[in-house]
Amino acid sequence: MLFNSWEYIIYLAVVVAVFFALPMRGRVPFLLVASYYFYMQWDWKFAFLIGGVTLLNWEAGRRIADARSETSRNVWLWLAIIASLGVLFFFKYFNFFNESFRAAFEAGGMTYMVPYLPIILPVGISFFTFQALSYPIDVWRGDHGPERSLTRFATYVVFFPQLIAGPIERASTLLDQFKEKHRFDIGRMGSAIQLIIWGLFKKIVIADRLGIYVDEIYGAPELHDGSTLLLATYFFAFQIYCDFSAYSDIAIGSARILGFDLSKNFALPYLARSIADFWRRWHISLTSWFRSYVYYPLGGNRVSTLKWMRNIWIVFVVSGVWHGAAWTFVIWGALHAAYYVVQWVWNKFVPTPAKPSWWAVLLGMLVTFHAVVLAWVFFRAESIGDAWYVVTTILSDTGSMPDLGASRFTAAINIALIVFLMGVQVLQSRGWFSIYFSPSRFSPAMRAAGSALLVCGIALLGASSSAFIYFQF
């Protein structure tokens, strides 16, 4: 059941109507059933998997809280970590490492006997595993008390708006909301619908239209020159941003109608002035998860410079692997680690003024954006060989005009949509337009008119609906 479908809109309307019609004590159990129904639309068998992950981490949290010795607490914590990550490893990474070992053995003239397994990747497994696992860790740290209700905890893990692609929530930000009394609020619903419409516009009109061109060019990069590959890479940068941020917008809006507040996941990332700034703005919930559960336990920045650099490399490479079981994602993460270290060295030896000039700000944005775009090549390419071909061809062969595809008019629309998107984001940064329900300088009537125009844009310019990119993670 895709967010960008009439099926989901009808489903959401029914869930909202029934949720507020039920007495308070029946609402959380209903959300649990509705969320499992939502997940089972992909493959009902994996409902047992998510149920097992839920039960394991709930029981581990309870045992950690009730343990009488530190040894017992640690045993239950590591049981939750090993079992949860073991499930994630098997479904997502077994064949990746298995085939890597096979290639290494064959290169050394040895026989490798472990066969390839036809494993189906459960949709959203990286997201719900991380969300469930954060709970026993927080209980072990003393950051959150044990949740005695399995129904509430199971609903927290499988809450349908953010189940498939985040935001990745912590117990402290979402679990406790299932204990609150939620009342229907027409104002919240209005602002939520506006955000959902903006998300649908970014997905259906911008991301899916750009994706048609990107898929054609990246599907056979060896057939295209550097300028065409460069245009496709620019298009992909905006495609993945609009695709993923659209999912987050629709998720946050859907939860808001029901009275729940999800975490902000994007904050105008392509206006970032540095790589560190970019990662404060991009996929915020995942960045926060890695910072809390990987970076800080390794020592964060409270260690020697060399160990800090080690920590940065570990976090970004692990982040790359989290995104996909392929060496291209490892390189993508390693590139961002290298960017981060280079930025640290630059800041150490080149003083930054407290109030930089406008041209310095613009230059920082352009450099950061193009560094991110370079890394996106490895994120999007089907193989390291394809990625290397794209990069080297862009650098050596950009003299001709790019191939605009089947229609110059379509290419012009795509470029105009990118300009429109960035114009809106600049105005958002200036406080003219709302960012996740922040104040806006426009009246409610004008905001409603803007949403109506976006709906018209969806009807006139929308491309064929497709699954969100981050569903594969």
N, C-alpha and C positions, 0 to 999 in steps of 0.2 A: 504494500500500500504506500504509494509515493505521496509526499507532501504536495507535489505539483500535479494533483489529479482531483477530479470531481469526487472520486470515491473517498478520498481523505476528508474533503470539505464536508461531505455528508456525514462521515463517521464522527468528525469533530463536533458538528452541530448536535448529533444525537448524544454523544458523551456529555457535552455541556448541559443539555436539557435534562438528562437523567440525573446527572451529578447534583444539580441544584434542586431537583425535585425530591431527592432522597433525604431522609433524616440524617443528621450529622454522623451517627454511628455507622451508617451504611455506605458512606461515601468512599472511604479508603478501600474497603473490600471491593466496591464496584470499580474503582480506578485500577485495582490489581487485575481484575478479570478483564477489563477493557484493554489494559496494556498488554496482557498476554495474548488476547485476541489480535491486537495490532501486530505483535511480533510473529505470531503464527501464520500470518498471511504470506510470509516468505517461505518458511519451512516449519511445519508444526513439530517435527522431531526435535529441533534444537531448543524447544521450550523446556525439555528435560535437562538440557545442558545448562541453560541459564538458571533453571531452578536449582540444580546441583551447586553451581557457583554461589548462588544466593544463600542456600542453606549452610554451606561450608563456612562462609565468612560471617554469617550471623552467629553460628554456634561458636566460632573462634572468638568473636568479640565477647560473647557471654562468658566463655571459659576464662578468657584473659581477665575480665573484670572480677570474676569470682575466685580466681586462683589464690592459693594461700602461700605460694612460694614464687620467687623470681624465675626459678627454673621452669615451673609449669607455665608461667606467663610466656616465657620465651619459646617453649615448645609449641604452644598453640599459635603464636605469632608466625613462626617459621613454617608450621604446617599450612597455614592459610597462604603464606607467600609462595611456598614451593608448589602447592596443589593448584593455586590459581594461575600462576605463571606457567606451570606444567601443562595445564589445559590450553592456555594461549599458545605455548610453544608447539604442542602437537598439531593443532589445527592450522596454525598460521606459518610455522617455521620448519616443521619436520622435513618436508620435501626440499625446502631450500638448502638446509644444511646437508641433507642426505645426498642431494645431487652435487653439492660442492665437494663433499668427501669423495664421491664417485669420480669426479673429474680429477681430483688430486691423486687418487689411487691409480687411475688409468694413465695419467701423465707419468707416473713412476713405474709403469709396466706391471702393476699389481691388479689382482682381481678383487672387485668389490661386490659382495653378495647381497647387501640389503636392497630390496626392491623399492621402486617408486610406489607410493600408496595413493590411490585415488581419493584424496581427502577433500571434502567440500568445506569451504570456509564459511562458518556461520556469520551472517551479517551482523555488524556492530560488535563483534567479540572483543576488539581492543578497547572499546569504550566501556562496555558494561563490566568487563573484568577489572579495569583500573578503578572504576567507581566503586565496585563491591569491595575490592582489596583495600581501598583507602580507609574503610571503616575499622577493621580490626587494628590497623596500624595506629589510627587516631585513638582508639580505646587503650591500646598498649602505652601510648605516649601520655595519656591522661588528657588529651585534647577534647574528648567527647565521652560521655557516659554510655553504658551499654543500652542498647535498644531491646527491651524485653518482648516487644510485639513482633513476631515474625511477619505478620501481615503488613505492618508499617514498613519494616525493613525491605520486604520483598517488593513493595510498591515503589520504594525509593530506588531500588536497583533497576526496575523494569518500567519506570514511569515513561509513558509512550512518547511525549514530545521530544525528549532528548536521549532516548534509548539507543538509536541507531548511530548517530554521529555527534553526540554531545549537545551542549557543553557537558564536560565531565564534572559532576557535582560532588562535593564532600558532604558528609553527614551533617556538618555544622551549617551548611548553606541550604540543604534541601530536606534532609530526613526530618528535622524538627518541624518543618512546615506541615507535615501530615498530621501533626497533633493539634493544629490550629483550626478554628472555625472559619470557613470561607463563605462569604456571602456574595451574591451576584452584584456586580458593580458595573453600571452602564458606561461610566467613564473609562474604567479599565478596559472594558470590551472594545470601546471605540478606538482607543490608542493601540490596543493589541491588533485589531483588524488592520489598521493603517500600516503597522509594522509587517504583518503577514503579507499584505499587498505589495509592499516594497520588496520583500523577500521573493515573492513570486515573480515580480518584474525582473529582478536581478537574475533569477534562475532561468525563467522561460524565454525572456527577451534577450538578455545579454549573454549569459553563460552558454545556453544551448545553441544560440546562433554562432557565437565564436567557436564553439566546439565542432561544428560542421567543418569549418576551414582547418582547424587545428588537427582534427583526426585525419583529414585527407593528406595534409603535408607531412605530419609525423608518421603516418602509416607507411610512407615510402620516401624517407628523407633523401635517399640517394638520387632521386629523380629531380631534385630542385636545387636552385642556386642559393647563394648566401642571403640575398635580399629577401627571397621568399621564406626561407627558414627563419630569418630574423623577425619578419612580420608575424609568422605563425607563433614564434616564441613570445613576442609581445602579447599576442592574442591569448595565448595560454595563461600568461600571468594574470590577465583580467578574468579569464574564464574560471580558473580555479578559485580566485578570490570571490567572484560573484556567486559561484556554485556553493562554496562552503559557507560563506557568510549568509547566503540566502537560507540555507538549512537552519543555521543558528537563529536567524530572524524569525522564521516560521515557528521554530521550536519555542523560542522565548515568548512569542505572541500567543501561541496555543496555550502554553502554561499560564500566561497572564489572565486569559479569559476565565480560567478555572480558579484563579486567585493565588497562583503560585509564582514566585519570582525566581527565575533562573539567572545564572551568572552571565555577564557580558562576555562575549567570546572574541569580538573584533572591535578595534578602536582606530579606524582609518589608517591601516598599516602602510599603505603606499604614500602616506605623508610623513613617514618616519624619517628622522634626520641621521640615524645611525643604525647599525645592526642590532645593538642592544635595545634601541628604541623600537625597532621593528618587532622584536620578540616580546616587547611589552604590549604590543598592539595585535599580534597575529596569534590566533588559536590560544587565547589567554588561559583558558582552563587547563589545557595540556601543559603549557609552559609552567603554570603554577604547580601542577601535579609533579612534574619532573623536579622543579625547584625544591618542593617540600619533601619528596620521598626518594630522591636520588642525589641531587646536588648538595643539600644541607647535610645528609648523613655522611657524605664523602668529605665533609669539612668546609664546603662552600668556598668563600674567599678568606676564611680565617686560618689559612694555612700558608705555606711558603708559595712563592710565585710559581715554581715548577709544579707543585701539587695542584695549585689552582688551575693552571693550564691543563693538567691531566683531567681534573674534574670537568672542565669545559668540554674537552674532547669526548669524554665518556658520555656526558649528558646529550650532546648533539648527535653522536653516532648512535646511541641507543634510541634517540628520537627518530633518526632516519630509519632504523630497523623497525621501530614501532609502526611507521607509515607503510612499510611494505617489505616482503621477503624477497629482496633482490639487491644486488650489489649497487645498482644505480641509486637506491635510497641511502645506502651507506655513504656513498660519495656525496650525495646531497647534504647529509648531516655533517660530514667532515668538512665540506666547503664552508658551512655556516660556523663551524668551530674555528676554522682558520680566519674567517672574517672577524669573529669576536676577538681573537688574540691579536690580530693586526690592529683592530680598533683600540685595544688596550695599549699597545705599544705606541700608537700615534698619540693618544691622549696623554701618555706619560711624558713624551718628549716635545709635543707641540701644545703650548698652552691654549686653552679655549676661552675666549672672552665671555664674561657673564651674560652679555647681551650681544650676540653675534649680529652682523649686518644681514640685510635681506638676501644679498647674493650668496653669503656663506650658508645661510639656511637652505636656499634653493640648491646650491651645489651639493650640500649634504644629502638632500632628498634624492637628487639625480644619481649620485654615486651609490647610495644605499639601494635605490630601486634597481639599478642595473646589476649590482652584485646579486641581488635576489633573483633577478631574471636569469642570470647566468646559471645559478643553482637550479632554477626551474627546468632547465634543459635536461638535467639528469633525472629529475623527478618525473618528467613526462616521457622521456625516450624509452623505447622498448628494451634497449640493451645498452651496455657501456659503449659498444662499437657505434651504435646509432648516435648516442650522445656526443661522442668524440667527433664523429663526422659533422654533426650539426655545428658544434663549436668551431672547429677548424674551418669549415666552409664559410661560416658567417664572418670570420676574421680575415679570410683570404679572397672572398668572392662576393662583394656587395656592390659592384659597380652598376649593375643593371636594375631596371625597375622590377619589383616583385610581381610574381604571378598572382593575380587577384582572385583566381578561381573561376567558377562558372559565370559569375556576374560581377561586373565592376560596381553596379548599383548596390549589391549586397555588401561588398567590401566597404563601400562608402558609408552605408548604414552602420556597420560594425564599428568603424572608426568614430562616427558621430555618437554612437552609444557610449563608447569609452570616454569621449570628451564630456558627454552629459554626466556620466557617473562621477568623474573626477571633479567637475564643476559643483555637483551636489555635495561631494565630500569636502571641498574647500569651504563651501557655505556652512556645512555642518561644523567644521572646525572653528568657524567664526561665530557660531551661535545662532545662525539664521534658521537652520533646520534642526529638528530634534534628533538627538542620538540616543536611542534606547530610552525614550520617554523623558528626556531632558527638556527644559523649557524651550519654546520656539517663539520667534518674533511674529509669526503669522497667526491669525485668528483661527479658531476651530473650523469655521466655514471655509476658509482658504485651504486649510490642511485637508478637509474633506474633498474639496474640489480637486486638489492635487492627486489624491488617491483615486478619484474617479478618472482622471486623465491617465494614470498609470494602468488602470483596468482597461481603458481603451487601447493603450499601447500594447498590453498583453494580447488583446483580441486581434489587433492589426498586425503586430510584428512578432508574435510568439512563434518560436520554432517548435518542432516536434518534441514532446516531453521525453526526458530520459532520466535514468537514475542519477542520484547525486554522486559525485566523484568519491567522496569520503565513505560511501557505503562499503567500498572494498577494503577498508581498513578496520 
